[in-house]
């Protein structure tokens, strides 16, 4: 006799800039969401493709059920974060959705727009313990160095900083697969200890969607 499946209470559709974000979230989300929440992903071919195509995708979701939420995650990439957020908000509003940022108190919303500042890799630097577990030659006390103290403000870009670190520690030579690195690190991440402010804001956005169904 087959065991009955858990009742699904909510669905979240994620719109993501690149495959590495999907790989990271596949490992992070089961640590923070109960089995009552299901997640599906749509991955674009980079930032420009996302900004161009997202409005049409959102319009195609008009009339979604009440138990659906949409979360859009994009890298800041040293752009004006306010302008980038405004563009995402405008796309949602034009599609007829209420966003978390624009919702009145106690008003239901369907869309949460979030930025990884300045890139997804800042979330990895926010959990050095996970980086060390995945790549032991990365020092466990890396965050004590001034350059890495604030994961969201690493000079020169967090993606470049992580790539340089992994090559320096002889884990890779030449081109690095960002999805592979994301998978290797994310599987060891503990969301509650992450020092990246943009990651914690991302968690707050998910919590606003699911409420009691968040595990952390």
C-alpha positions as CSV (number, residue, x, y, z in Angstrom):
1,X,0.0,0.0,0.0
2,X,1.4,3.3,-1.0
3,X,2.0,5.9,1.7
4,X,-0.3,9.0,1.3
5,X,1.5,12.1,0.0
6,X,1.6,15.2,2.2
7,X,-1.0,17.8,1.4
8,X,0.4,20.6,-0.7
9,X,-0.6,24.0,0.7
10,X,1.4,26.4,-1.5
11,X,3.3,26.5,-4.8
12,X,6.1,29.0,-5.5
13,X,7.4,29.7,-9.0
14,X,10.9,31.1,-9.0
15,X,12.2,33.2,-11.9
16,X,16.0,33.1,-11.9
17,X,18.8,34.7,-13.8
18,X,21.1,31.7,-14.3
19,X,21.5,28.0,-13.7
20,X,23.7,28.5,-10.6
21,X,20.9,30.1,-8.7
22,X,18.7,27.1,-9.5
23,X,21.4,24.7,-8.2
24,X,21.8,26.7,-5.0
25,X,18.1,26.9,-4.3
26,X,17.5,23.2,-5.0
27,X,19.7,22.6,-1.9
28,X,18.7,25.6,0.2
29,X,14.9,25.5,-0.1
30,X,14.4,22.0,1.4
31,X,16.2,23.3,4.5
32,X,13.8,26.2,5.0
33,X,10.4,25.0,3.5
34,X,8.1,22.3,4.8
35,X,7.0,19.5,2.4
36,X,3.6,21.4,2.1
37,X,5.3,23.9,-0.2
38,X,6.3,22.9,-3.7
39,X,8.7,24.9,-5.9
40,X,9.3,25.2,-9.6
41,X,12.0,27.1,-11.5
42,X,12.3,29.1,-14.7
43,X,15.9,29.9,-15.5
44,X,16.7,32.7,-18.0
45,X,19.9,33.0,-20.1
46,X,21.4,35.8,-18.1
47,X,20.3,39.2,-16.8
48,X,19.5,40.9,-20.1
49,X,17.4,37.9,-21.2
50,X,15.6,38.0,-17.9
51,X,14.8,41.7,-17.9
52,X,13.6,41.4,-21.5
53,X,11.5,38.3,-21.2
54,X,10.2,38.5,-17.6
55,X,7.2,40.8,-18.4
56,X,5.8,38.4,-20.9
57,X,6.2,35.4,-18.5
58,X,4.4,37.3,-15.8
59,X,1.6,38.2,-18.0
60,X,1.3,34.5,-18.9
61,X,0.6,33.8,-15.2
62,X,-2.4,36.1,-14.8
63,X,-5.1,34.3,-13.0
64,X,-2.9,32.0,-10.9
65,X,-4.6,30.2,-8.0
66,X,-4.6,31.8,-4.5
67,X,-2.1,29.3,-3.3
68,X,0.6,30.4,-5.8
69,X,3.3,32.9,-5.2
70,X,6.0,34.2,-7.6
71,X,9.6,35.0,-6.4
72,X,11.9,36.8,-8.8
73,X,15.7,36.6,-7.9
74,X,18.2,38.6,-9.9
75,X,21.9,39.6,-9.3
76,X,22.6,43.3,-8.6
77,X,25.9,43.1,-10.5
78,X,27.0,46.5,-9.4
79,X,24.0,48.2,-11.0
80,X,21.8,50.7,-9.3
81,X,19.8,48.4,-7.0
82,X,16.9,50.8,-6.7
83,X,16.4,51.2,-10.5
84,X,16.7,47.4,-10.9
85,X,14.1,46.7,-8.2
86,X,11.8,49.4,-9.8
87,X,12.0,47.6,-13.2
88,X,11.0,44.3,-11.6
89,X,8.2,45.9,-9.7
90,X,6.9,47.6,-12.9
91,X,6.9,44.3,-14.8
92,X,4.8,42.7,-12.0
93,X,2.4,45.7,-11.9
94,X,1.9,45.7,-15.6
95,X,1.0,42.1,-15.5
96,X,-1.7,42.9,-12.9
97,X,0.1,41.5,-9.8
98,X,0.4,43.0,-6.3
99,X,4.0,42.8,-5.1
100,X,5.1,42.5,-1.5
101,X,6.8,45.9,-1.7
102,X,3.6,47.7,-3.0
103,X,1.0,45.8,-0.9
104,X,-0.9,47.8,1.7
105,X,-0.9,46.4,5.3
106,X,-2.8,43.1,5.4
107,X,-3.3,43.1,1.6
108,X,-2.5,39.9,-0.2
109,X,0.4,39.9,-2.7
110,X,1.5,37.5,-5.4
111,X,5.0,38.6,-6.3
112,X,8.2,39.0,-4.3
113,X,11.2,40.7,-6.1
114,X,14.6,40.1,-4.5
115,X,18.2,41.1,-5.4
116,X,21.3,39.1,-4.6
117,X,23.8,41.9,-3.7
118,X,25.9,42.1,-5.5
119,X,25.8,38.5,-6.8
120,X,24.7,35.1,-5.8
121,X,28.2,34.2,-4.6
122,X,27.8,36.7,-1.8
123,X,25.4,34.2,-0.2
124,X,28.3,31.6,-0.3
125,X,30.7,34.1,1.3
126,X,28.0,34.6,4.0
127,X,28.5,31.0,5.0
128,X,32.2,30.4,5.1
129,X,31.7,27.2,7.1
130,X,29.8,25.7,4.1
131,X,32.6,26.9,1.7
132,X,35.2,25.3,3.9
133,X,33.3,22.0,4.1
134,X,32.9,21.9,0.3
135,X,36.5,23.1,-0.3
136,X,38.6,22.4,2.8
137,X,41.6,24.5,1.6
138,X,39.4,27.6,2.0
139,X,40.2,28.9,5.5
140,X,37.5,28.4,8.1
141,X,38.3,31.9,9.4
142,X,38.1,33.6,6.0
143,X,35.5,36.1,7.2
144,X,38.0,37.5,9.7
145,X,39.9,39.0,6.9
146,X,38.8,42.6,6.1
147,X,38.1,41.8,2.4
148,X,35.6,39.2,3.2
149,X,34.0,40.6,6.4
150,X,30.9,41.9,4.6
151,X,29.8,39.3,2.1
152,X,27.6,41.8,0.2
153,X,30.4,44.4,-0.3
154,X,33.4,42.4,-1.5
155,X,35.4,44.6,-3.8
156,X,35.8,43.5,-7.4
157,X,32.7,41.3,-7.4
158,X,31.8,38.2,-5.4
159,X,31.8,35.9,-8.4
160,X,35.3,37.0,-9.3
161,X,36.5,36.8,-5.7
162,X,35.2,33.2,-5.4
163,X,36.7,32.1,-8.7
164,X,40.1,33.6,-7.7
165,X,40.0,31.9,-4.4
166,X,39.2,28.5,-5.8
167,X,41.9,28.8,-8.4
168,X,44.4,30.0,-5.8
169,X,43.6,27.0,-3.6
170,X,44.2,24.7,-6.6
171,X,40.6,23.4,-6.9
172,X,40.2,24.5,-10.5
173,X,42.3,25.6,-13.5
174,X,40.9,27.8,-16.1
175,X,37.1,28.0,-16.6
176,X,35.0,27.2,-13.5
177,X,31.5,25.8,-13.7
178,X,29.4,28.1,-11.6
179,X,26.5,25.7,-11.2
180,X,28.8,23.0,-9.9
181,X,30.4,25.3,-7.4
182,X,26.9,26.5,-6.3
183,X,25.8,22.9,-5.8
184,X,28.9,21.9,-3.9
185,X,28.6,24.8,-1.5
186,X,24.8,25.1,-1.1
187,X,24.4,21.6,0.0
188,X,26.3,22.5,3.2
189,X,24.8,25.9,3.9
190,X,22.9,26.5,7.1
191,X,20.5,29.4,6.3
192,X,20.2,30.7,9.9
193,X,23.9,31.4,10.2
194,X,24.3,33.2,6.9
195,X,25.9,36.6,7.3
196,X,24.8,38.0,3.9
197,X,22.1,40.7,4.5
198,X,20.7,40.1,1.0
199,X,20.3,36.4,1.8
200,X,18.5,37.2,5.0
201,X,16.2,39.6,3.1
202,X,15.5,36.8,0.6
203,X,14.5,34.5,3.5
204,X,12.2,37.2,4.8
205,X,10.5,37.3,1.4
206,X,9.9,33.6,1.4
207,X,8.6,33.8,5.0
208,X,6.2,36.4,4.0
209,X,4.9,34.0,1.3
210,X,4.5,30.9,3.4
211,X,4.3,32.1,7.0
212,X,4.3,29.1,9.4
213,X,5.5,26.8,6.7
214,X,9.1,28.1,7.0
215,X,11.3,25.8,9.0
216,X,13.9,28.4,10.1
